[in-house]
Amino acid sequence: MAKDLIDFDIPLLNGEDKVSKALELMKEFECSRLPVVVSEGYYAGFLEEKIIINCDGDKISDFRLLGEDGKIDQDSHYYDIIKCALEFDLPLISIKDHQGLYLGVVPTVSAFKMFASSSALLTPGGIIVLSLNYKDYSVSEIGRIIENSDAQIINSQISMDPKNNDKIWLTLKLNKEDISHLISILKFSGYQVEKYFSTHVNHENTKERYDSLMNYLKI
């Protein structure tokens, strides 16, 4: 759950605090952004160093905060942290309790590490994303094709195809890096290969690799 990833070493600011306090904490903890709560204990947003750098005597409440929507419930899945971070471009996500009160923040990198660990992303092997109609989804048939190509599925995930609500994306993590032959076989068998990631497969450019990875991480 999201609350299990809270980093309690990240300090908290109150809207009534002076900017000088914020700058001192940012220097001490080597960060450029800190969470802010109002007096009632509700998350208000993040204060960024570059906005307050020359304003020592002012209150934090005098400044515009960033990432007001960067918050999720304590029982949310870490996928929700990743989704929120990508949607609002935030390095930290605020976690609230069942009453909406601030509990702490989770560094986005912690959620990505959790995702990588649980999805076998760090295990050597290629990744193939298939787009198919849900009614055509057969794990046994796909598994047979892959096993006949001397590969095995070590992790799989299903999500909605963002291009077509009538279809799904099936993301397969395999136990081998060279998946070029397997991609050809899947295409020949009538499967639509939407994305693929492998050190043995060349993509057109760096931006395509980045966009593909971002799409994969949004699953």
Secondary structure, DSSP 8 states (H G I E B T S, - for coil): -GGGG--TTS--EETTSBHHHHHHHHHHTT-SEEEEE-TTS-EEEEEEHHHHTT-TTSBGGGS--B-TT-EEETT--HHHHHHHHHHHT-SEEEEE-TTS-EEEEEEHHHHHHHHHHHTTTTSSS-EEEEEEEGGG--HHHHHHHHHHTT--EEEEEEEE-TT-TTEEEEEEEES-S--HHHHHHHHHTT-EEEEEE-TTS--S-HHHHHHHHHHHHT-
